[in-house]
Amino acid sequence: MAQTTTLLEIAETDLLGERKAKRLQRRRRRSQGERKGIVARTVIAVVVCIVMIFPLYWMCVVAFTPRGEVFQPGLHLWPSTLTLENFDKIFSRFNVFDWFGNSVVIGAFVTVLTVIVNLLAGYAFARLKFRGRNAIFLLTLATMMIPLQAIMVAQFKLVSAMGIYGTYWGVILPTASAAFGIFLARQFFIGIPDEIIEAARIDGAGQLRIFLQVVLPLCKPLIAVLTLLTLMGTWNDFAWPLIALKDNSLFTLPIGLLYLKNQTSPDYNSIMALALLSVLPMVILFLAFQRYFVQGFARSGIK
């Protein structure tokens, strides 16, 4: 009996040892698979980053390259000599400072007005109950399917009738709202817990006070997203400012790029220099507020 018990114990020990060995092998295989997956994702991310960053890098190279080297045979990934003559040329011959200032003024006013309208409209659609709310919201979303070219004539007639054609307000007012921004704000406000608003309402706060003192402090990620999207769209807008502005001193940077292209021979170095000045502020702004940008999309439920 003692020998039989000992043999059983040995067999059980061997069986447990085999199970432990199999578990260790599975863990090793799993860890190896995870490592391979991490390496593969890292390689893919690096390749995608290089593909996305290369146009911006090439823009910088051409902007700081002396004129004429661009057309030399071969691929030159770095200029032979760094020069600022392309920037000196555009600043001395064109109203670049005026174009930059116009873009800043128009972008700031459009962004502030659009963010205010989107926040108020989104809160109304999410938290207020009124007749026809869903129908009005669907009608607002339907405007996203209408291309800008289809309403340009109506907008131009409206701006001319208001007497603001050829001014800043002719560009600002028609674009001071965005259906996508209203949708984004509504989705964000729906995600705010009802208990917070109900507690404020029990304390005697009205709708305006609830919005300003309770809801608005929670909307920093949403405001960052709306600000970045609106400012980037306005900063890069070309079609409507080209129609609504007629004075050279009121041109924005995208129109200035076209004006520079038409006024000179194919001087790609100067064009890239102005394009770099146009792109750089948006890149810096996005890098500075990307954390809030990602949080705003995550909390609004949009993927």
Phi and psi in degrees as a GROMACS rama.xvg file:
@    title "Ramachandran Plot"
@    xaxis  label "Phi"
@    yaxis  label "Psi"
@TYPE xy
-65.8651  -40.5153  ALA-2
-65.3746  -40.5289  GLN-3
-61.7284  -43.0227  THR-4
-62.8487  -40.7324  THR-5
-64.3811  -42.2553  THR-6
-63.0749  -40.7704  LEU-7
-63.1576  -41.5397  LEU-8
-64.2032  -40.0157  GLU-9
-64.3367  -42.4871  ILE-10
-62.7586  -42.3877  ALA-11
-64.4694  -39.7405  GLU-12
-62.8448  -43.9284  THR-13
-63.0176  -40.1517  ASP-14
-64.7811  -43.398  LEU-15
-63.6595  -37.7928  LEU-16
-64.0638  -40.8642  GLY-17
-64.2813  -40.9119  GLU-18
-62.9588  -43.2487  ARG-19
-63.2196  -39.1957  LYS-20
-64.7516  -42.0208  ALA-21
-63.826  -40.0523  LYS-22
-62.7436  -41.4295  ARG-23
-64.0456  -40.1566  LEU-24
-63.4324  -41.5221  GLN-25
-62.7508  -42.9045  ARG-26
-63.0539  -41.1676  ARG-27
-64.3569  -44.8937  ARG-28
-61.2577  -41.9741  ARG-29
-64.1282  -43.4723  ARG-30
-65.2808  -39.4469  SER-31
-63.7239  -41.7356  GLN-32
-63.0659  -40.8973  GLY-33
-64.2381  -40.53  GLU-34
-63.1587  -42.9889  ARG-35
-62.6497  -38.9185  LYS-36
-64.9438  -41.5049  GLY-37
-63.2078  -43.6083  ILE-38
-62.6258  -43.5938  VAL-39
-63.2665  -43.9488  ALA-40
-64.8751  -38.2014  ARG-41
-64.099  -43.5789  THR-42
-63.0027  -43.5506  VAL-43
-63.1883  -42.71  ILE-44
-62.8478  -41.1934  ALA-45
-64.3801  -42.8313  VAL-46
-63.242  -44.3942  VAL-47
-63.5203  -40.7912  VAL-48
-61.7208  -42.285  CYS-49
-63.4775  -43.2017  ILE-50
-62.9858  -39.3134  VAL-51
-75.5313  -34.6664  MET-52
-84.5961  -24.2968  ILE-53
-58.2745  -43.0607  PHE-54
-58.3434  -40.6308  PRO-55
-66.207  -40.0615  LEU-56
-63.2401  -43.6434  TYR-57
-65.4655  -34.7773  TRP-58
-61.0154  -43.8736  MET-59
-64.3303  -40.8817  CYS-60
-62.1203  -47.3084  VAL-61
-66.8836  -36.1106  VAL-62
-65.1978  -31.9493  ALA-63
-102.134  11.544  PHE-64
-96.8223  137.964  THR-65
-59.1824  147.853  PRO-66
-64.29  133.459  ARG-67
108.685  -28.2314  GLY-68
-72.8087  -21.0849  GLU-69
-63.4157  -33.1085  VAL-70
-92.9304  5.61204  PHE-71
-72.8523  146.886  GLN-72
-65.3419  149.386  PRO-73
97.5639  165.509  GLY-74
-99.6665  115.232  LEU-75
-107.007  103.976  HIS-76
-84.2013  -2.91017  LEU-77
-150.451  132.635  TRP-78
-65.3423  146.08  PRO-79
-64.5298  -37.9399  SER-80
-139.176  132.158  THR-81
-77.223  134.11  LEU-82
-140.718  153.033  THR-83
-110.925  13.9347  LEU-84
-66.2734  -29.3257  GLU-85
-66.8406  -40.8039  ASN-86
-69.3116  -39.6185  PHE-87
-61.1611  -37.28  ASP-88
-66.342  -46.9432  LYS-89
-71.3644  -32.87  ILE-90
-72.8879  -30.7703  PHE-91
-83.6804  -27.9608  SER-92
-104.386  -16.5469  ARG-93
-132.562  160.759  PHE-94
-85.1302  61.7602  ASN-95
-66.1026  -40.5262  VAL-96
-62.8715  -40.3097  PHE-97
-64.4011  -43.3484  ASP-98
-62.8596  -42.522  TRP-99
-64.0658  -44.8521  PHE-100
-62.9663  -39.2252  GLY-101
-63.2864  -40.9098  ASN-102
-63.5518  -39.8596  SER-103
-65.7162  -46.0033  VAL-104
-64.377  -50.2723  VAL-105
-64.2175  -43.4249  ILE-106
-63.2303  -39.689  GLY-107
-66.6467  -47.5004  ALA-108
-65.4335  -44.9723  PHE-109
-63.037  -41.4  VAL-110
-64.5063  -46.9701  THR-111
-62.6255  -47.8761  VAL-112
-65.4284  -41.7221  LEU-113
-66.5554  -43.3202  THR-114
-62.5935  -42.3884  VAL-115
-62.6711  -47.3718  ILE-116
-64.3251  -43.1386  VAL-117
-65.1033  -40.7046  ASN-118
-65.2261  -46.0886  LEU-119
-65.3021  -45.2855  LEU-120
-67.153  -41.354  ALA-121
-63.3938  -39.174  GLY-122
-66.611  -39.317  TYR-123
-63.817  -44.9009  ALA-124
-69.441  -26.312  PHE-125
-90.5603  -36.1778  ALA-126
-119.602  -18.6842  ARG-127
-98.6774  142.857  LEU-128
-108.382  118.441  LYS-129
-148.085  161.229  PHE-130
-68.614  132.563  ARG-131
80.1301  16.8619  GLY-132
-61.0303  -49.664  ARG-133
-66.4202  -38.1079  ASN-134
-65.3655  -42.3643  ALA-135
-65.8242  -38.2725  ILE-136
-66.3737  -42.9034  PHE-137
-64.9479  -37.0293  LEU-138
-65.3838  -36.7381  LEU-139
-64.525  -43.2537  THR-140
-66.243  -31.5016  LEU-141
-64.7661  -26.1225  ALA-142
-66.211  -17.975  THR-143
-68.0291  -21.3435  MET-144
-86.6535  -4.64568  MET-145
-90.7333  119.066  ILE-146
-70.3581  153.498  PRO-147
-61.3287  -34.1655  LEU-148
-62.7503  -25.4712  GLN-149
-75.7574  -20.1406  ALA-150
-117.028  6.64782  ILE-151
-63.5826  -40.5879  MET-152
-64.7533  -43.9351  VAL-153
-64.698  -41.197  ALA-154
-63.4736  -41.1417  GLN-155
-64.053  -42.6888  PHE-156
-64.2377  -39.9869  LYS-157
-65.248  -44.3492  LEU-158
-64.6483  -40.3188  VAL-159
-66.0296  -40.9176  SER-160
-65.9019  -30.5066  ALA-161
-80.2502  -9.9933  MET-162
77.0208  22.3193  GLY-163
-115.149  15.4205  ILE-164
-68.1825  135.56  TYR-165
83.3174  12.4296  GLY-166
-122.96  172.382  THR-167
-58.4676  -42.6296  TYR-168
-65.8295  -24.8863  TRP-169
-66.3145  -23.7693  GLY-170
-93.2132  -35.2313  VAL-171
-74.6392  -52.9743  ILE-172
-62.4929  -44.953  LEU-173
-65.9173  -17.7152  PRO-174
-111.152  13.0075  THR-175
-85.0207  39.4975  ALA-176
-168.741  154.858  SER-177
-148.201  126.102  ALA-178
-64.4452  -38.0587  ALA-179
-65.6714  -37.1567  PHE-180
-64.3769  -38.5371  GLY-181
-64.4183  -43.0472  ILE-182
-61.9052  -44.0338  PHE-183
-63.6916  -42.404  LEU-184
-65.9343  -40.6673  ALA-185
-61.4933  -45.1485  ARG-186
-63.2805  -35.8795  GLN-187
-67.9155  -44.1145  PHE-188
-69.0732  -29.9476  PHE-189
-64.9642  -32.3416  ILE-190
-75.448  -8.73837  GLY-191
-76.1917  131.165  ILE-192
-57.7904  138.798  PRO-193
-65.9291  -27.8381  ASP-194
-61.6011  -34.5322  GLU-195
-65.3711  -44.6428  ILE-196
-71.2368  -38.6935  ILE-197
-64.9944  -38.5864  GLU-198
-63.0621  -40.702  ALA-199
-67.376  -36.8791  ALA-200
-68.9758  -36.0373  ARG-201
-65.2477  -33.8616  ILE-202
-73.7841  -1.39356  ASP-203
95.9527  11.3395  GLY-204
-78.3611  139.718  ALA-205
-84.6839  179.9  GLY-206
-63.2424  -42.0404  GLN-207
-65.2488  -41.9351  LEU-208
-68.1852  -38.1154  ARG-209
-61.5375  -43.3504  ILE-210
-66.1391  -44.8138  PHE-211
-77.5925  -39.7252  LEU-212
-102.126  -19.1019  GLN-213
-110.877  -52.3426  VAL-214
-80.3468  -45.7158  VAL-215
-60.4648  -39.4766  LEU-216
-62.4549  -18.9787  PRO-217
-87.497  -2.01721  LEU-218
-102.92  20.5823  CYS-219
-59.5759  -45.8898  LYS-220
-61.974  -39.8252  PRO-221
-64.8417  -44.5199  LEU-222
-62.4434  -38.8377  ILE-223
-62.8281  -43.1949  ALA-224
-64.1594  -48.9098  VAL-225
-61.5053  -40.273  LEU-226
-64.4291  -46.7499  THR-227
-65.5947  -46.1531  LEU-228
-62.8361  -44.8483  LEU-229
-67.4607  -45.2466  THR-230
-65.2931  -41.0844  LEU-231
-66.0874  -41.0097  MET-232
-65.7201  -41.7614  GLY-233
-70.09  -40.7887  THR-234
-62.0019  -37.1287  TRP-235
-95.3702  1.58784  ASN-236
-66.4567  135.691  ASP-237
-122.781  -44.9063  PHE-238
-65.0145  -54.0522  ALA-239
-69.9056  -43.7107  TRP-240
-59.2575  -32.6042  PRO-241
-63.9935  -33.2719  LEU-242
-82.9128  -41.5341  ILE-243
-82.3907  -15.7346  ALA-244
-111.796  137.649  LEU-245
-123.35  -14.1924  LYS-246
-95.7866  135.051  ASP-247
-60.1763  -32.5876  ASN-248
-72.9511  -12.4384  SER-249
-103.394  0.995768  LEU-250
-62.6425  149.631  PHE-251
-95.4691  174.449  THR-252
-61.4355  -43.0571  LEU-253
-60.3962  -39.5757  PRO-254
-69.1208  -36.1252  ILE-255
-61.5367  -35.1381  GLY-256
-61.7148  -44.4757  LEU-257
-64.9078  -42.2882  LEU-258
-61.9571  -41.259  TYR-259
-64.573  -40.1654  LEU-260
-65.3423  -37.6557  LYS-261
-80.4954  -23.7215  ASN-262
-88.9168  -15.2651  GLN-263
-123.947  163.782  THR-264
-66.6983  169.18  SER-265
-57.4  78.4163  PRO-266
-97.6916  83.4465  ASP-267
-68.8863  -25.4546  TYR-268
-65.2757  -45.9762  ASN-269
-67.4763  -38.4306  SER-270
-63.387  -42.6523  ILE-271
-68.4204  -32.4179  MET-272
-64.1473  -45.3285  ALA-273
-68.6764  -37.0774  LEU-274
-63.2938  -37.3992  ALA-275
-65.3292  -41.7195  LEU-276
-64.2724  -29.4298  LEU-277
-77.4654  -35.2786  SER-278
-84.2315  -35.0665  VAL-279
-57.0696  -43.8362  LEU-280
-60.3606  -38.7383  PRO-281
-69.7375  -36.0018  MET-282
-64.3132  -45.5089  VAL-283
-63.3806  -42.4806  ILE-284
-63.9685  -41.7488  LEU-285
-66.6465  -42.2784  PHE-286
-64.1262  -32.4447  LEU-287
-74.6139  -31.1023  ALA-288
-119.753  21.6256  PHE-289
-65.9451  -30.632  GLN-290
-62.4133  -46.5202  ARG-291
-67.8559  -32.2978  TYR-292
-62.3126  -46.7602  PHE-293
-67.6195  -41.3599  VAL-294
-62.6367  -39.2728  GLN-295
-63.5257  -42.9293  GLY-296
-68.9578  -38.0363  PHE-297
-65.3681  -41.9875  ALA-298
-78.8742  -17.1053  ARG-299
-85.5148  -8.15483  SER-300
83.6295  11.9093  GLY-301
-97.1105  129.813  ILE-302
